[in-house]
Amino acid sequence: MYRRSAAAAVLLAAALTLTACSSGGDDADAQAKPKPPASSAAPDPADTPAPSAPAPDAKPTGPVLPDAKLTPKTGSFTAEEKKYLSGRVPEKMDPAAVLQTGQEACQRVARTAKRDKDAATGAVITGEIQGAKDAITHLCPDQKPILAAAEKGFPEGPRTSPAAGNYRALTQATNCTWEAKGKDGSVLASGPETPPKAGDKVTATIPANTAEFNSSGCYAWIPA
């Protein structure tokens, strides 16, 4: 009787160990995909659709379907959909699958803009929403104001010979810093002058003789 009870105890312990390992694996997966902080303008990674075709902005390197063969298995494409697909569909791929990736980009832009237009603009500038420029141009022209704003901006990081003027960072993060340098490497301006608080807008003034503008933690910039 004792031997049976001991064996049963060993089996139960093993089962509990396996359960714990399985649970830990789920937690590891969750930690492997961190979401942006609430103060960040970056879109939530959960909004990123699983790729079912090449990224909307990726042009095939091999042979593509000629425009005359850009037809779906059922129905038909609009003139603007055909313009979007032109030169974008690999020979052996269904054009509808490529079109879907562009439509998904439009959906992400619209969904993000509904919550926060600055966030949508920043996502287009930084490429967080891949292929947004072509998708908006041909598939969702109602989002052209977002594209127009994005085309005037630039992402964080080093930028040589920037246009002089006043700019606003598209983030509410408190770790945004920037610096403008001249041709000789001297610091012409930097900021912010005081550490921003949560919710504060960070602005920068780029002098006319700036050779390089560098920023970190600011996500993206647009004219103020």
Buried (B, 14 or more C-beta within 10 A) or exposed (E): EEEEEEEEEEEEEEEEEEEEEEEEEEEEEEEEEEEBEEEBBBBEEEBBEEEEBBEBBBEBEEEBBEEEEBEBEEEEBEEEBBBBBBEBBBEEBBBBBBBBBBBBBBBBBBBBBEEBBBBBBBBBBBEBBBBBBBBBBBBBEEBEEBBEBBEEBBBBEEBEEBEBEEBBBBBBBBEBBBBBBBEEEEEBBBBBEEEBEEEBBBBBBBBEEBBBBBBEBBBBBBEE
